[in-house]
Amino acid sequence: MDRDIFFTLPDGRQAEIFRLRLADGFGVDITNFGGCVTALYTPDADGRITDVALGWKKPEDYLNNSCYFGALVGRTANRITAGKFTLDGRIYQLCLNDSNICSLHGGFGYSHRLWDVVCVSANEVALALFSPDGDAGYPGNLKVSVTYRITAGHMLEIEYFAESDRRTPVNLTNHTYFNLNGENYGSTADHTIFMNADRATETDTHLQPTGKVFDVTGTRYDLRQGKRFSEILQEYANGFDDNFVFGEEENILRENVAIVTAEKSGIQMSMHTTRPGVQFYMGGFLNCSGKSPYPRHSGFCLESQAWPDAVNHPEFPGIIIEPGTPHHSLTRYSFSIVK
């Protein structure tokens, strides 16, 4: 493990960068600003170590991070309709940060804050954040901790904990963008995705959930037999930015909920999670220059999550945590080669 200063914040505090590596070169770079994954290195079919995570070229660009590259997202991932919900008879108004229509990724969220470094070892980094009552409009003093861990099986594991002194919604995720041909490749067209989901949640034109959950059979959302990204984009130019459903229960480790393979590099990424949903985002809003130029669809995200906007849809599995009953979830991304 290598540890350095990453950049200095405007208030003089210093963000750090942690480089976790296995002996064969597999590893991840993580900063405690936003808890961001800034790079992820894995071997391709020819044995070349390849950075498959999109990110910013200049460390200080993470201060803005409008794309949420690699970031930890909270208090609630995804969109809250109108940035408003009712809990225990009280209406809570959150920050509106998505076209002034809804609250996205926690409003003024955890993705743009300096996290405390709890502990560091050869293969893991644990970060913590305190979110006070009223933070971005949310109730309750919330303590959050996230551990990043790499294993000998070329796996990145992200483990989340949160506890509050009041009832409050919690839905944490990580927002890393991947391009399995390398972050500088510029296209994900040759990627193929398998998604083991038989349902998805419907959204309106602003990507806010309507409350409807539909069977994907016979629709473009049916990815259970695998589908090439180029085929998806021919059918639907914007690509997916949708929540796929694996069940209603938390704390069940579901293996291989999503598998993505890149034809050129031969790199395959498999996702395993205890969350009941995954947001599959194909980078339709990308158009920026980071470590490399990032045009539309040059990266994709698989964000483990509860069903979005669950606070406004009582028919969805709940995301309210109770005092004395902490939230815990686990997501793993494993990397291998397909020849």
C-alpha positions as CSV (number, residue, x, y, z in Angstrom):
1,M,0.0,0.0,0.0
2,D,1.2,3.4,-1.0
3,R,-0.1,6.6,0.7
4,D,0.4,10.2,-0.5
5,I,-1.1,13.7,-0.4
6,F,-3.6,14.0,-3.4
7,F,-4.4,17.7,-3.3
8,T,-5.1,20.6,-0.9
9,L,-8.6,21.8,-0.4
10,P,-9.5,25.5,-0.5
11,D,-9.7,25.5,3.4
12,G,-6.2,24.0,3.7
13,R,-7.1,20.5,4.5
14,Q,-5.4,17.8,2.5
15,A,-7.0,15.0,0.6
16,E,-5.0,11.7,0.5
17,I,-4.6,9.0,-2.1
18,F,-4.2,5.3,-1.3
19,R,-2.8,2.8,-3.8
20,L,-3.7,-0.8,-2.9
21,R,-1.9,-3.4,-5.0
22,L,-1.5,-7.1,-5.3
23,A,1.8,-8.6,-6.3
24,D,0.6,-9.2,-9.9
25,G,-0.4,-5.5,-10.4
26,F,-4.1,-5.7,-9.7
27,G,-5.3,-2.9,-7.5
28,V,-7.2,0.3,-6.9
29,D,-6.4,3.9,-6.2
30,I,-8.8,5.6,-3.7
31,T,-8.9,9.2,-2.3
32,N,-10.6,10.1,0.9
33,F,-12.1,13.1,-0.9
34,G,-15.6,11.8,-1.8
35,G,-14.3,8.3,-1.1
36,C,-13.6,8.2,-4.9
37,V,-12.1,5.3,-6.8
38,T,-9.7,7.2,-9.1
39,A,-8.2,4.2,-10.9
40,L,-8.7,0.4,-11.0
41,Y,-5.9,-1.7,-12.6
42,T,-6.5,-5.3,-13.8
43,P,-4.7,-7.5,-16.4
44,D,-6.2,-7.9,-19.9
45,A,-6.0,-11.0,-22.0
46,D,-2.4,-10.2,-23.1
47,G,-1.3,-9.7,-19.5
48,R,-1.2,-5.9,-19.8
49,I,-2.2,-4.0,-16.6
50,T,-5.1,-1.8,-17.7
51,D,-6.8,1.1,-15.9
52,V,-10.5,0.4,-16.4
53,A,-12.0,3.2,-14.2
54,L,-12.8,6.7,-15.6
55,G,-11.6,9.7,-13.6
56,W,-10.2,13.2,-13.6
57,K,-6.7,14.0,-14.8
58,K,-6.1,16.8,-12.2
59,P,-6.7,15.8,-8.6
60,E,-8.3,19.1,-7.7
61,D,-11.0,18.4,-10.4
62,Y,-12.5,16.0,-7.8
63,L,-13.7,19.1,-5.9
64,N,-16.4,19.6,-8.6
65,N,-16.7,16.0,-9.9
66,S,-20.0,16.7,-11.7
67,C,-19.9,13.2,-13.2
68,Y,-19.5,11.5,-9.8
69,F,-16.4,9.7,-11.1
70,G,-15.7,6.8,-8.6
71,A,-17.6,8.6,-5.8
72,L,-19.3,7.3,-2.6
73,V,-22.9,8.5,-2.9
74,G,-25.3,9.2,0.0
75,R,-27.4,9.8,2.1
76,T,-29.6,8.3,-0.7
77,A,-28.4,7.3,-4.1
78,N,-30.4,8.1,-7.3
79,R,-33.3,10.5,-7.4
80,I,-35.9,11.7,-4.8
81,T,-38.9,13.0,-6.6
82,A,-39.2,16.8,-6.1
83,G,-36.6,16.4,-3.4
84,K,-39.3,15.8,-0.9
85,F,-40.6,13.0,1.4
86,T,-42.7,12.5,4.5
87,L,-41.5,10.6,7.5
88,D,-43.4,10.2,10.8
89,G,-45.9,12.9,9.8
90,R,-43.2,15.5,8.9
91,I,-42.4,16.7,5.4
92,Y,-38.7,17.0,4.6
93,Q,-37.4,19.2,1.8
94,L,-34.0,18.2,0.4
95,C,-31.5,20.0,-1.8
96,L,-32.7,20.2,-5.4
97,N,-29.6,19.6,-7.5
98,D,-30.9,18.0,-10.7
99,S,-32.3,20.7,-13.0
100,N,-34.0,22.1,-9.9
101,I,-36.5,19.2,-10.3
102,C,-35.3,16.5,-7.9
103,S,-32.6,15.6,-5.4
104,L,-29.9,13.5,-6.9
105,H,-27.4,11.4,-5.0
106,G,-28.1,13.0,-1.7
107,G,-28.2,16.6,-2.8
108,F,-25.1,18.2,-1.3
109,G,-23.9,14.7,-0.8
110,Y,-21.0,12.6,0.5
111,S,-19.4,12.5,-2.9
112,H,-18.0,16.0,-2.4
113,R,-16.7,15.8,1.2
114,L,-13.4,14.9,2.8
115,W,-13.9,11.6,4.7
116,D,-11.9,10.6,7.8
117,V,-9.4,7.8,7.4
118,V,-10.2,5.2,10.0
119,C,-7.5,2.6,9.2
120,V,-5.3,1.5,6.4
121,S,-3.6,-1.9,5.7
122,A,-1.9,-3.6,2.8
123,N,-5.2,-4.5,1.1
124,E,-7.9,-2.2,2.5
125,V,-8.8,1.4,3.4
126,A,-11.6,2.2,5.8
127,L,-13.2,5.7,5.6
128,A,-15.8,7.4,7.9
129,L,-18.1,10.4,7.7
130,F,-20.4,12.1,10.1
131,S,-23.6,13.5,8.6
132,P,-25.4,15.8,11.2
133,D,-29.1,16.1,11.7
134,G,-30.5,18.4,8.9
135,D,-27.6,17.7,6.6
136,A,-28.9,18.4,3.0
137,G,-32.4,18.3,4.6
138,Y,-32.2,14.8,6.0
139,P,-33.2,13.9,9.6
140,G,-30.9,12.3,12.2
141,N,-27.2,12.3,13.1
142,L,-25.8,9.6,10.8
143,K,-22.4,7.9,11.1
144,V,-21.2,6.3,7.9
145,S,-18.2,4.0,7.3
146,V,-17.1,2.4,4.1
147,T,-14.3,-0.1,3.6
148,Y,-12.6,-0.7,0.3
149,R,-10.8,-4.1,0.1
150,I,-9.0,-6.0,-2.6
151,T,-8.5,-9.7,-2.6
152,A,-6.2,-12.3,-4.3
153,G,-9.1,-13.3,-6.6
154,H,-8.9,-9.9,-8.4
155,M,-11.9,-8.6,-6.5
156,L,-12.8,-5.1,-5.3
157,E,-15.1,-5.3,-2.3
158,I,-17.0,-2.3,-0.9
159,E,-18.6,-2.7,2.5
160,Y,-21.0,-0.1,3.9
161,F,-22.2,0.6,7.4
162,A,-24.5,3.4,8.7
163,E,-26.2,4.1,12.0
164,S,-28.5,7.0,13.1
165,D,-30.0,8.3,16.3
166,R,-33.3,9.0,14.4
167,R,-35.3,7.3,11.7
168,T,-33.8,8.3,8.4
169,P,-33.5,7.0,4.8
170,V,-30.2,5.5,3.8
171,N,-29.2,4.2,0.4
172,L,-25.5,4.2,-0.2
173,T,-23.6,3.3,-3.3
174,N,-20.4,3.8,-5.3
175,H,-20.5,5.6,-8.7
176,T,-17.4,4.2,-10.5
177,Y,-17.5,4.3,-14.3
178,F,-15.9,1.4,-16.1
179,N,-14.5,0.9,-19.6
180,L,-13.1,-2.7,-19.7
181,N,-10.9,-1.9,-22.7
182,G,-9.2,0.8,-20.7
183,E,-10.4,4.2,-19.5
184,N,-8.8,5.9,-22.5
185,Y,-10.4,3.6,-25.1
186,G,-13.4,6.0,-25.8
187,S,-16.1,3.5,-26.6
188,T,-17.9,0.6,-24.8
189,A,-19.7,-0.5,-28.0
190,D,-18.0,-4.0,-27.9
191,H,-19.0,-4.7,-24.3
192,T,-21.7,-7.3,-23.7
193,I,-23.9,-7.2,-20.5
194,F,-25.8,-10.1,-18.9
195,M,-28.2,-8.9,-16.2
196,N,-29.9,-11.4,-14.0
197,A,-33.0,-9.3,-13.4
198,D,-36.6,-10.1,-14.4
199,R,-38.0,-6.7,-13.4
200,A,-37.1,-3.0,-13.5
201,T,-38.6,0.2,-12.0
202,E,-40.3,2.6,-14.4
203,T,-39.3,6.3,-14.6
204,D,-40.8,9.4,-16.0
205,T,-39.1,11.8,-18.5
206,H,-37.0,13.2,-15.7
207,L,-35.8,9.7,-14.6
208,Q,-37.9,9.9,-11.4
209,P,-39.5,6.6,-10.5
210,T,-43.3,6.4,-11.1
211,G,-43.8,3.6,-8.6
212,K,-44.4,1.0,-11.2
213,V,-42.3,-2.2,-11.4
214,F,-42.6,-4.1,-14.7
215,D,-41.6,-7.5,-16.0
216,V,-38.7,-7.1,-18.5
217,T,-39.8,-10.2,-20.6
218,G,-40.2,-9.2,-24.2
219,T,-38.8,-5.7,-23.7
220,R,-35.5,-4.0,-24.4
221,Y,-34.8,-4.3,-20.6
222,D,-34.5,-8.1,-20.8
223,L,-30.7,-8.6,-20.6
224,R,-30.9,-12.2,-19.2
225,Q,-29.5,-13.7,-22.4
226,G,-26.8,-11.0,-22.7
227,K,-26.8,-8.1,-25.1
228,R,-24.0,-6.1,-26.8
229,F,-23.8,-2.4,-25.9
230,S,-23.8,-1.5,-29.6
231,E,-27.1,-3.4,-30.0
232,I,-28.6,-1.6,-27.0
233,L,-27.6,1.8,-28.4
234,Q,-29.1,1.0,-31.8
235,E,-32.4,0.2,-30.1
236,Y,-32.3,3.2,-27.8
237,A,-29.8,6.0,-28.6
238,N,-29.5,7.2,-25.0
239,G,-28.8,3.8,-23.6
240,F,-29.9,2.7,-20.1
241,D,-30.0,4.7,-17.0
242,D,-32.4,2.4,-15.1
243,N,-32.8,0.4,-12.0
244,F,-32.9,-3.4,-12.5
245,V,-34.6,-5.4,-9.7
246,F,-33.2,-8.7,-8.2
247,G,-35.6,-9.0,-5.3
248,E,-37.1,-7.2,-2.4
249,E,-34.9,-8.3,0.5
250,E,-31.6,-6.9,1.7
251,N,-28.7,-8.8,3.3
252,I,-28.8,-11.7,0.8
253,L,-25.6,-12.0,-1.2
254,R,-26.7,-12.4,-4.8
255,E,-23.8,-13.6,-7.0
256,N,-23.3,-12.7,-10.7
257,V,-26.2,-10.3,-10.8
258,A,-24.5,-8.6,-13.7
259,I,-21.6,-9.7,-15.9
260,V,-19.9,-7.4,-18.4
261,T,-17.3,-8.5,-21.0
262,A,-15.2,-6.5,-23.3
263,E,-14.4,-8.2,-26.6
264,K,-11.1,-6.3,-27.3
265,S,-9.4,-6.6,-23.9
266,G,-11.0,-9.9,-22.9
267,I,-11.7,-8.4,-19.5
268,Q,-14.8,-9.6,-17.7
269,M,-16.3,-7.9,-14.6
270,S,-18.8,-9.8,-12.5
271,M,-20.9,-8.1,-9.8
272,H,-22.1,-9.6,-6.5
273,T,-24.2,-7.6,-4.0
274,T,-26.6,-7.8,-1.1
275,R,-28.6,-4.9,-2.5
276,P,-32.0,-5.6,-4.2
277,G,-31.3,-3.4,-7.2
278,V,-28.6,-2.1,-9.5
279,Q,-28.6,1.1,-11.6
280,F,-27.2,0.3,-15.0
281,Y,-26.0,3.7,-16.5
282,M,-24.4,3.7,-19.9
283,G,-22.9,7.2,-19.7
284,G,-25.4,8.9,-21.9
285,F,-24.7,12.3,-20.2
286,L,-20.9,12.0,-20.5
287,N,-19.1,14.7,-22.5
288,C,-15.9,15.8,-20.7
289,S,-12.2,15.5,-20.6
290,G,-10.7,13.6,-17.6
291,K,-7.7,11.3,-17.6
292,S,-8.7,11.0,-21.3
293,P,-11.5,12.5,-23.5
294,Y,-14.8,11.0,-22.4
295,P,-17.5,11.2,-25.1
296,R,-21.0,9.8,-24.6
297,H,-21.1,6.1,-23.7
298,S,-17.4,5.9,-23.1
299,G,-18.0,4.4,-19.6
300,F,-20.8,2.6,-17.8
301,C,-21.8,2.3,-14.1
302,L,-23.3,-0.6,-12.1
303,E,-24.5,1.0,-8.9
304,S,-25.8,-1.4,-6.3
305,Q,-28.8,0.2,-4.5
306,A,-32.2,-0.1,-2.9
307,W,-35.0,0.7,-5.3
308,P,-34.8,4.4,-6.0
309,D,-37.2,7.0,-4.4
310,A,-38.4,4.3,-2.0
311,V,-39.2,7.0,0.5
312,N,-42.1,8.1,-1.7
313,H,-43.3,4.7,-2.7
314,P,-44.5,2.6,0.3
315,E,-45.0,-0.4,-2.1
316,F,-41.2,-0.5,-2.6
317,P,-38.9,-2.2,0.0
318,G,-38.1,0.4,2.6
319,I,-34.9,2.3,3.2
320,I,-35.6,3.8,6.6
321,I,-33.1,2.7,9.2
322,E,-34.0,2.7,12.9
323,P,-31.9,3.8,15.8
324,G,-30.1,0.8,17.2
325,T,-30.4,-1.1,13.9
326,P,-27.5,-0.1,11.6
327,H,-27.5,-0.4,7.9
328,H,-25.0,-2.9,6.4
329,S,-24.4,-3.8,2.8
330,L,-21.8,-5.4,0.6
331,T,-20.9,-5.2,-3.1
332,R,-18.1,-7.0,-4.9
333,Y,-16.7,-6.4,-8.4
334,S,-14.6,-9.4,-9.6
335,F,-12.3,-9.3,-12.6
336,S,-11.2,-12.1,-14.9
337,I,-10.2,-12.9,-18.4
338,V,-12.4,-14.5,-21.2
339,K,-10.3,-15.7,-24.1
